[in-house]
Amino acid sequence: MTARVVVADDQAVVREGIVMLLGLLPGIEVVGSAKDGEEAVAQVAEHAPDVVLMDLRMPRCDGVEATRRIREEFPGTQVVVLTTFADDDSLFPALRAGARGYLTKDAGGDEIVRAVEAVLSGEAGLSPTVQRRLLEQVTTGPPAAGVGGAEAKPPDGMTPREAEVLVLIAEGMSNADIARALHISQATVKSHINNLFAKAGLRDRAQAVRYAYMRGLVRPPGRSFT
């Protein structure tokens, strides 16, 4: 399947370069480009793309606000951030706004294709650098009081199986990996994920990772629970 993509970046040279690169990649068709967030939202309304590759720091309407509007108004379109910055001030607002992927502009073509494929299959399209930063952030706070790790009582009314799936998500497994590990179908995995997301009020896998660590379902590296 060919993924229909809109590119949003305020720098014309960068934007045209990304469009040119995407035109050479298999499985991607560029259907529009935008020089700011307002144009990005308009392009989504006009073309109904599968994915927007979104810069963050743009005039009129920045990438975070454009992401929020796109995810609210056009939920069938996923957003992958493609930016120069991987700092906390850029990363976490973008994820909270609904971005499902986050890459820096030094990403190669293969990495962009993997991120697009990931978000279209319901996974998180995060670069290794961003994954490490997200993991560092969610492991800096103490686990919830009284929680003793993955063997503790599942929170928020989850079943033990749903909690087990959540732990595997936090360990970076894809739906296919989880299905193989638990000897169940991918459809069953998706059902468990939908249920645990609803019970915990989670929107995406990035939030699920943070939730699992903060609830003490997964032990941060180098830390033991007392």
Backbone as CSV, one residue per row, in Angstrom:
resi,resn,N_x,N_y,N_z,CA_x,CA_y,CA_z,C_x,C_y,C_z
1,MET,0.833,-1.190,0.000,0.000,0.000,0.000,0.873,1.245,0.000
2,THR,0.500,2.217,-0.809,1.226,3.467,-0.871,0.678,4.440,0.164
3,ALA,1.564,5.017,0.959,1.169,5.994,1.966,1.166,7.381,1.335
4,ARG,0.048,8.089,1.480,-0.090,9.439,0.943,0.374,10.421,2.025
5,VAL,1.318,11.294,1.676,2.010,12.112,2.671,1.946,13.592,2.305
6,VAL,1.778,14.431,3.329,1.941,15.881,3.212,3.176,16.281,4.015
7,VAL,3.983,17.182,3.468,5.194,17.667,4.126,4.967,19.111,4.560
8,ALA,5.237,19.403,5.843,5.089,20.761,6.358,6.417,21.233,6.930
9,ASP,6.975,22.294,6.346,8.226,22.888,6.827,8.289,24.318,6.314
10,ASP,8.693,25.245,7.166,8.671,26.654,6.771,9.856,27.049,5.900
11,GLN,10.905,26.238,5.857,12.067,26.546,5.025,11.906,25.882,3.661
12,ALA,11.803,26.701,2.631,11.501,26.181,1.297,12.538,25.164,0.820
13,VAL,13.822,25.450,1.053,14.874,24.536,0.587,14.742,23.186,1.284
14,VAL,14.505,23.225,2.599,14.354,21.980,3.361,13.107,21.237,2.904
15,ARG,12.016,21.960,2.780,10.749,21.341,2.382,10.871,20.665,1.009
16,GLU,11.461,21.385,0.056,11.607,20.821,-1.287,12.562,19.632,-1.292
17,GLY,13.589,19.695,-0.429,14.507,18.565,-0.336,13.836,17.325,0.217
18,ILE,12.980,17.513,1.234,12.259,16.376,1.813,11.297,15.789,0.790
19,VAL,10.604,16.664,0.068,9.670,16.193,-0.966,10.426,15.391,-2.022
20,MET,11.584,15.884,-2.422,12.386,15.176,-3.434,12.835,13.811,-2.912
21,LEU,13.284,13.788,-1.641,13.721,12.523,-1.053,12.565,11.528,-0.996
22,LEU,11.402,11.987,-0.524,10.262,11.087,-0.403,9.832,10.536,-1.757
23,GLY,10.003,11.341,-2.798,9.638,10.889,-4.140,10.476,9.717,-4.621
24,LEU,11.627,9.506,-3.988,12.509,8.397,-4.363,12.287,7.155,-3.511
25,LEU,11.461,7.281,-2.470,11.289,6.183,-1.531,10.112,5.297,-1.931
26,PRO,10.251,3.991,-1.743,9.146,3.087,-2.088,7.990,3.222,-1.108
27,GLY,6.779,3.131,-1.631,5.601,3.096,-0.773,5.141,4.441,-0.259
28,ILE,5.688,5.550,-0.789,5.298,6.884,-0.340,4.958,7.758,-1.547
29,GLU,3.832,8.454,-1.453,3.424,9.421,-2.475,3.178,10.761,-1.787
30,VAL,3.892,11.796,-2.210,3.688,13.134,-1.656,2.507,13.770,-2.374
31,VAL,1.482,14.143,-1.604,0.270,14.717,-2.200,0.135,16.201,-1.903
32,GLY,1.034,16.762,-1.095,0.959,18.177,-0.802,2.107,18.616,0.075
33,SER,2.332,19.934,0.130,3.342,20.496,1.019,2.828,21.814,1.567
34,ALA,3.382,22.202,2.725,2.885,23.392,3.413,4.044,24.125,4.052
35,LYS,3.941,25.477,4.086,5.025,26.281,4.649,4.777,26.681,6.092
36,ASP,3.610,26.325,6.653,3.341,26.589,8.065,2.187,25.701,8.524
37,GLY,1.850,25.809,9.808,0.827,24.941,10.358,-0.554,25.166,9.778
38,GLU,-0.883,26.428,9.492,-2.186,26.715,8.898,-2.332,26.016,7.553
39,GLU,-1.291,26.105,6.732,-1.336,25.430,5.438,-1.369,23.920,5.605
40,ALA,-0.686,23.400,6.619,-0.691,21.956,6.850,-2.107,21.459,7.131
41,VAL,-2.826,22.173,7.985,-4.206,21.789,8.293,-5.064,21.863,7.027
42,ALA,-4.872,22.930,6.230,-5.636,23.076,4.992,-5.319,21.956,4.005
43,GLN,-4.050,21.573,3.915,-3.662,20.490,3.016,-4.284,19.161,3.438
44,VAL,-4.354,18.930,4.733,-4.990,17.705,5.227,-6.468,17.714,4.874
45,ALA,-7.124,18.870,5.057,-8.545,18.968,4.711,-8.771,18.709,3.229
46,GLU,-7.839,19.153,2.398,-8.014,19.007,0.941,-7.660,17.619,0.445
47,HIS,-6.569,17.045,0.963,-6.045,15.807,0.372,-6.293,14.555,1.211
48,ALA,-6.693,14.698,2.474,-6.902,13.544,3.356,-5.723,12.579,3.314
49,PRO,-4.509,13.043,3.598,-3.347,12.155,3.535,-3.351,11.138,4.673
50,ASP,-2.543,10.114,4.515,-2.380,9.141,5.595,-1.488,9.692,6.696
51,VAL,-0.468,10.460,6.294,0.541,10.940,7.250,0.952,12.365,6.887
52,VAL,1.193,13.167,7.919,1.850,14.461,7.735,3.229,14.388,8.374
53,LEU,4.268,14.745,7.623,5.598,14.933,8.192,5.690,16.391,8.613
54,MET,5.747,16.617,9.919,5.500,17.947,10.480,6.749,18.543,11.131
55,ASP,7.185,19.699,10.624,8.179,20.485,11.337,7.480,21.133,12.537
56,LEU,8.247,21.523,13.551,7.627,22.082,14.753,7.656,23.604,14.790
57,ARG,8.785,24.197,14.472,8.942,25.642,14.651,8.645,26.356,13.332
58,MET,7.378,26.765,13.180,6.904,27.416,11.971,6.091,28.645,12.350
59,PRO,5.997,29.622,11.451,5.214,30.830,11.749,3.713,30.576,11.668
60,ARG,2.963,31.578,12.125,1.493,31.590,12.149,0.917,30.517,13.063
61,CYS,1.160,29.270,12.728,0.674,28.147,13.538,1.808,27.129,13.599
62,ASP,2.324,26.879,14.808,3.477,25.983,14.898,3.056,24.523,14.751
63,GLY,4.049,23.643,14.724,3.765,22.236,14.465,2.972,21.557,15.554
64,VAL,3.166,21.963,16.805,2.415,21.348,17.904,0.939,21.675,17.783
65,GLU,0.610,22.952,17.562,-0.790,23.343,17.431,-1.417,22.727,16.179
66,ALA,-0.659,22.688,15.072,-1.171,22.059,13.857,-1.435,20.572,14.084
67,THR,-0.536,19.907,14.802,-0.739,18.487,15.124,-2.013,18.290,15.928
68,ARG,-2.206,19.125,16.948,-3.405,19.022,17.782,-4.667,19.183,16.944
69,ARG,-4.678,20.180,16.050,-5.867,20.427,15.226,-6.115,19.280,14.247
70,ILE,-5.053,18.784,13.644,-5.205,17.677,12.691,-5.741,16.437,13.381
71,ARG,-5.206,16.099,14.550,-5.644,14.897,15.247,-7.082,15.033,15.751
72,GLU,-7.502,16.255,16.080,-8.876,16.453,16.530,-9.857,16.476,15.359
73,GLU,-9.483,17.147,14.270,-10.399,17.351,13.155,-10.329,16.244,12.108
74,PHE,-9.164,15.617,11.978,-8.967,14.592,10.937,-8.263,13.380,11.551
75,PRO,-8.945,12.627,12.393,-8.285,11.534,13.130,-7.739,10.427,12.240
76,GLY,-8.149,10.388,10.992,-7.609,9.376,10.084,-6.215,9.691,9.583
77,THR,-5.729,10.896,9.861,-4.388,11.290,9.446,-3.440,11.239,10.636
78,GLN,-2.339,10.531,10.488,-1.334,10.447,11.535,-0.272,11.533,11.323
79,VAL,0.417,11.899,12.389,1.456,12.928,12.310,2.780,12.343,12.773
80,VAL,3.804,12.513,11.946,5.181,12.189,12.316,5.962,13.491,12.322
81,VAL,6.499,13.854,13.469,7.312,15.059,13.566,8.664,14.802,12.906
82,LEU,9.086,15.750,12.084,10.404,15.680,11.451,11.057,17.039,11.681
83,THR,11.918,17.122,12.679,12.417,18.410,13.140,13.899,18.353,13.456
84,THR,14.488,19.524,13.583,15.899,19.612,13.958,16.097,19.309,15.433
85,PHE,15.038,19.483,16.238,15.179,19.473,17.682,14.665,18.176,18.300
86,ALA,15.395,17.659,19.282,14.946,16.485,20.030,14.974,16.776,21.522
87,ASP,14.812,18.063,21.882,14.832,18.442,23.290,13.447,18.249,23.901
88,ASP,13.393,18.244,25.229,12.143,17.992,25.927,11.063,19.010,25.591
89,ASP,11.480,20.286,25.391,10.511,21.332,25.100,9.829,21.118,23.761
90,SER,10.441,20.349,22.881,9.837,20.033,21.592,9.155,18.672,21.608
91,LEU,9.835,17.684,22.205,9.372,16.299,22.142,8.034,16.096,22.843
92,PHE,7.953,16.439,24.107,6.774,16.062,24.887,5.517,16.826,24.495
93,PRO,5.583,18.141,24.201,4.370,18.805,23.702,3.859,18.187,22.403
94,ALA,4.772,17.782,21.510,4.348,17.179,20.251,3.646,15.847,20.483
95,LEU,4.190,15.019,21.383,3.555,13.736,21.677,2.205,13.931,22.358
96,ARG,2.135,14.904,23.273,0.855,15.168,23.937,-0.190,15.686,22.953
97,ALA,0.251,16.396,21.920,-0.683,16.921,20.918,-1.212,15.831,20.008
98,GLY,-0.566,14.663,20.019,-1.082,13.548,19.228,-0.147,13.006,18.173
99,ALA,1.085,13.520,18.100,2.043,12.958,17.149,2.328,11.504,17.487
100,ARG,2.351,10.644,16.480,2.618,9.224,16.704,4.055,8.844,16.371
101,GLY,4.765,9.771,15.724,6.157,9.522,15.401,6.971,10.780,15.607
102,TYR,8.282,10.613,15.818,9.147,11.760,16.058,10.536,11.416,15.551
103,LEU,10.965,12.134,14.501,12.282,11.927,13.915,13.018,13.261,13.852
104,THR,14.323,13.214,13.902,15.109,14.403,13.639,15.511,14.413,12.162
105,LYS,15.878,15.599,11.675,16.075,15.766,10.238,17.333,15.095,9.699
106,ASP,18.116,14.504,10.582,19.242,13.710,10.089,18.824,12.269,9.809
107,ALA,17.524,11.979,9.938,17.026,10.627,9.643,17.204,10.318,8.164
108,GLY,17.569,9.092,7.876,17.697,8.658,6.493,16.358,8.238,5.913
109,GLY,16.359,7.983,4.612,15.126,7.597,3.943,14.506,6.336,4.515
110,ASP,15.344,5.342,4.822,14.826,4.089,5.380,14.131,4.328,6.721
111,GLU,14.710,5.221,7.525,14.121,5.503,8.837,12.775,6.203,8.692
112,ILE,12.668,7.099,7.719,11.388,7.771,7.475,10.339,6.755,7.035
113,VAL,10.715,5.863,6.122,9.770,4.840,5.664,9.311,3.974,6.832
114,ARG,10.234,3.561,7.693,9.865,2.732,8.842,8.910,3.472,9.775
115,ALA,9.159,4.770,9.981,8.287,5.542,10.866,6.892,5.670,10.278
116,VAL,6.800,5.925,8.985,5.493,6.025,8.329,4.753,4.697,8.416
117,GLU,5.447,3.613,8.116,4.815,2.295,8.198,4.375,1.988,9.621
118,ALA,5.197,2.391,10.601,4.870,2.109,11.999,3.591,2.811,12.427
119,VAL,3.485,4.108,12.132,2.297,4.835,12.606,1.044,4.370,11.882
120,LEU,1.183,3.935,10.638,0.015,3.443,9.912,-0.440,2.077,10.405
121,SER,0.451,1.348,11.071,0.075,0.045,11.632,-0.267,0.146,13.118
122,GLY,-0.325,1.377,13.630,-0.715,1.565,15.020,0.438,1.582,16.001
123,GLU,1.674,1.546,15.497,2.841,1.583,16.370,3.335,3.021,16.517
124,ALA,4.334,3.210,17.364,4.974,4.514,17.510,6.193,4.570,16.606
125,GLY,6.298,5.621,15.798,7.433,5.772,14.901,8.466,6.707,15.489
126,LEU,9.211,6.236,16.473,10.184,7.054,17.188,11.600,6.644,16.827
127,SER,12.461,7.626,16.608,13.865,7.316,16.348,14.499,6.756,17.612
128,PRO,15.583,5.986,17.484,16.255,5.447,18.676,16.640,6.528,19.682
129,THR,17.108,7.679,19.195,17.484,8.769,20.100,16.284,9.244,20.904
130,VAL,15.155,9.393,20.230,13.940,9.856,20.911,13.444,8.790,21.880
131,GLN,13.515,7.530,21.512,13.108,6.464,22.423,13.924,6.500,23.703
132,ARG,15.228,6.693,23.575,16.079,6.762,24.762,15.721,7.966,25.626
133,ARG,15.460,9.104,24.985,15.120,10.307,25.757,13.792,10.122,26.473
134,LEU,12.836,9.503,25.800,11.539,9.261,26.424,11.692,8.311,27.600
135,LEU,12.499,7.274,27.443,12.713,6.324,28.527,13.392,6.998,29.716
136,GLU,14.382,7.836,29.438,15.043,8.558,30.522,14.057,9.427,31.289
137,GLN,13.165,10.090,30.562,12.221,10.988,31.201,11.234,10.244,32.092
138,VAL,10.707,9.119,31.589,9.674,8.430,32.367,10.261,7.652,33.534
139,THR,11.574,7.463,33.547,12.172,6.721,34.658,12.783,7.622,35.709
140,THR,12.647,8.931,35.585,13.253,9.827,36.564,12.426,9.974,37.831
141,GLY,11.109,9.765,37.728,10.255,9.896,38.900,10.127,8.584,39.640
142,PRO,9.736,8.615,40.909,9.562,7.389,41.674,8.337,6.626,41.235
143,PRO,8.314,5.302,41.393,7.122,4.529,41.080,6.005,4.876,42.042
144,ALA,4.786,4.564,41.631,3.635,4.863,42.467,3.749,4.138,43.799
145,ALA,3.286,4.807,44.871,3.401,4.249,46.214,2.684,2.917,46.304
146,GLY,3.367,1.960,46.942,2.739,0.672,47.190,2.790,-0.281,46.023
147,VAL,3.392,0.133,44.896,3.455,-0.734,43.734,4.797,-1.447,43.736
148,GLY,4.780,-2.725,43.507,6.007,-3.502,43.650,6.497,-4.143,42.400
149,GLY,6.143,-3.628,41.221,6.646,-4.214,39.987,5.550,-4.945,39.239
150,ALA,5.956,-5.745,38.242,4.997,-6.357,37.336,4.093,-7.358,38.040
151,GLU,4.502,-7.858,39.241,3.684,-8.846,39.925,2.583,-8.195,40.767
152,ALA,2.596,-6.849,40.880,1.595,-6.168,41.690,0.219,-6.280,41.045
153,LYS,-0.817,-5.961,41.845,-2.180,-6.000,41.333,-2.322,-5.017,40.180
154,PRO,-2.884,-5.431,39.044,-3.005,-4.520,37.899,-3.823,-3.286,38.266
155,PRO,-3.416,-2.116,37.793,-4.126,-0.881,38.125,-5.331,-0.650,37.227
156,ASP,-6.215,0.250,37.684,-7.340,0.747,36.877,-8.231,-0.367,36.328
157,GLY,-8.357,-1.443,37.085,-9.282,-2.495,36.685,-8.823,-3.357,35.528
158,MET,-7.547,-3.277,35.176,-7.033,-4.127,34.093,-7.022,-5.586,34.528
159,THR,-7.195,-6.466,33.561,-7.004,-7.879,33.824,-5.502,-8.175,33.863
160,PRO,-5.099,-9.288,34.468,-3.666,-9.640,34.451,-3.097,-9.723,33.038
161,ARG,-3.876,-10.228,32.092,-3.385,-10.326,30.715,-3.191,-8.938,30.112
162,GLU,-4.107,-8.010,30.366,-3.960,-6.649,29.844,-2.722,-5.978,30.429
163,ALA,-2.494,-6.209,31.729,-1.297,-5.650,32.365,-0.036,-6.254,31.752
164,GLU,-0.088,-7.543,31.425,1.058,-8.213,30.810,1.355,-7.603,29.440
165,VAL,0.301,-7.333,28.673,0.475,-6.689,27.370,1.069,-5.296,27.537
166,LEU,0.609,-4.565,28.544,1.134,-3.227,28.810,2.630,-3.267,29.119
167,VAL,3.048,-4.240,29.915,4.470,-4.379,30.238,5.283,-4.624,28.965
168,LEU,4.772,-5.458,28.082,5.505,-5.756,26.846,5.562,-4.541,25.925
169,ILE,4.501,-3.734,25.916,4.540,-2.474,25.168,5.654,-1.588,25.717
170,ALA,5.723,-1.491,27.049,6.740,-0.647,27.685,8.151,-1.152,27.406
171,GLU,8.277,-2.433,27.120,9.590,-3.001,26.795,9.933,-2.854,25.318
172,GLY,9.047,-2.178,24.559,9.340,-1.862,23.171,8.870,-2.873,22.152
173,MET,8.033,-3.825,22.568,7.565,-4.844,21.627,6.451,-4.318,20.724
174,SER,6.468,-4.741,19.476,5.377,-4.455,18.550,4.227,-5.424,18.803
175,ASN,3.092,-5.174,18.152,1.953,-6.084,18.297,2.326,-7.502,17.872
176,ALA,3.087,-7.616,16.786,3.490,-8.943,16.311,4.387,-9.633,17.329
177,ASP,5.320,-8.874,17.913,6.201,-9.442,18.939,5.403,-9.938,20.140
178,ILE,4.427,-9.130,20.573,3.606,-9.503,21.725,2.806,-10.770,21.422
179,ALA,2.256,-10.824,20.218,1.476,-12.010,19.834,2.320,-13.268,19.899
180,ARG,3.563,-13.186,19.411,4.448,-14.352,19.447,4.827,-14.707,20.879
181,ALA,5.102,-13.684,21.686,5.539,-13.941,23.060,4.436,-14.584,23.895
182,LEU,3.194,-14.179,23.664,2.069,-14.671,24.475,1.300,-15.801,23.793
183,HIS,1.717,-16.138,22.565,1.069,-17.221,21.811,-0.415,-16.933,21.598
184,ILE,-0.690,-15.692,21.187,-2.054,-15.287,20.850,-2.016,-14.589,19.502
185,SER,-3.181,-14.308,18.930,-3.230,-13.654,17.624,-3.015,-12.151,17.777
186,GLN,-2.629,-11.517,16.675,-2.466,-10.063,16.708,-3.807,-9.369,16.937
187,ALA,-4.897,-9.972,16.459,-6.215,-9.391,16.708,-6.529,-9.374,18.199
188,THR,-6.136,-10.446,18.895,-6.339,-10.492,20.347,-5.473,-9.455,21.044
189,VAL,-4.241,-9.293,20.564,-3.361,-8.264,21.131,-4.003,-6.890,20.990
190,LYS,-4.521,-6.580,19.803,-5.154,-5.281,19.575,-6.352,-5.089,20.493
191,SER,-7.112,-6.162,20.717,-8.258,-6.080,21.615,-7.819,-5.758,23.039
192,HIS,-6.761,-6.431,23.502,-6.235,-6.142,24.841,-5.749,-4.694,24.937
193,ILE,-5.066,-4.228,23.899,-4.544,-2.858,23.902,-5.685,-1.844,23.950
194,ASN,-6.711,-2.073,23.135,-7.859,-1.162,23.154,-8.495,-1.120,24.536
195,ASN,-8.617,-2.274,25.166,-9.244,-2.341,26.497,-8.404,-1.631,27.546
196,LEU,-7.089,-1.887,27.552,-6.256,-1.275,28.595,-6.097,0.227,28.354
197,PHE,-6.072,0.644,27.088,-6.019,2.077,26.811,-7.270,2.763,27.347
198,ALA,-8.423,2.142,27.136,-9.683,2.725,27.606,-9.715,2.794,29.133
199,LYS,-9.267,1.742,29.799,-9.310,1.705,31.268,-8.345,2.711,31.896
200,ALA,-7.183,2.886,31.267,-6.167,3.776,31.833,-6.237,5.188,31.270
201,GLY,-7.146,5.415,30.317,-7.251,6.741,29.718,-6.057,7.103,28.861
202,LEU,-5.503,6.108,28.161,-4.310,6.323,27.342,-4.698,6.552,25.889
203,ARG,-3.882,7.361,25.214,-4.173,7.680,23.824,-3.259,6.948,22.857
204,ASP,-2.026,6.693,23.258,-1.074,6.075,22.338,-0.009,5.327,23.128
205,ARG,0.916,4.702,22.416,1.916,3.852,23.061,2.923,4.662,23.864
206,ALA,3.200,5.886,23.438,4.122,6.715,24.222,3.553,6.967,25.616
207,GLN,2.263,7.273,25.696,1.627,7.457,26.998,1.613,6.142,27.774
208,ALA,1.449,5.023,27.068,1.411,3.724,27.741,2.754,3.402,28.391
209,VAL,3.853,3.762,27.724,5.183,3.528,28.299,5.337,4.312,29.595
210,ARG,4.994,5.585,29.543,5.104,6.416,30.743,4.224,5.872,31.859
211,TYR,3.003,5.481,31.526,2.056,4.954,32.519,2.626,3.698,33.184
212,ALA,3.202,2.806,32.383,3.724,1.549,32.921,4.854,1.794,33.915
213,TYR,5.721,2.747,33.605,6.819,3.053,34.523,6.318,3.762,35.772
214,MET,5.437,4.741,35.601,4.972,5.497,36.758,4.124,4.648,37.688
215,ARG,3.439,3.635,37.166,2.658,2.722,37.997,3.492,1.574,38.536
216,GLY,4.770,1.539,38.190,5.647,0.514,38.724,5.492,-0.846,38.082
217,LEU,4.849,-0.924,36.917,4.689,-2.216,36.253,5.993,-2.683,35.614
218,VAL,6.880,-1.738,35.336,8.183,-2.048,34.733,9.246,-1.392,35.590
219,ARG,10.298,-2.116,35.884,11.389,-1.575,36.680,12.334,-0.756,35.821
220,PRO,12.583,0.494,36.166,13.581,1.284,35.440,14.953,0.629,35.547
221,PRO,15.796,0.759,34.524,17.131,0.171,34.578,17.921,0.701,35.769
222,GLY,18.521,-0.213,36.502,19.370,0.198,37.595,18.652,0.547,38.872
223,ARG,17.328,0.410,38.900,16.586,0.768,40.109,15.867,-0.459,40.649
224,SER,15.888,-0.656,41.942,15.123,-1.714,42.578,14.059,-1.101,43.428
225,PHE,12.916,-1.755,43.530,11.811,-1.262,44.328,11.999,-1.657,45.781
226,THR,11.600,-0.781,46.688,11.672,-1.078,48.109,10.298,-0.982,48.723
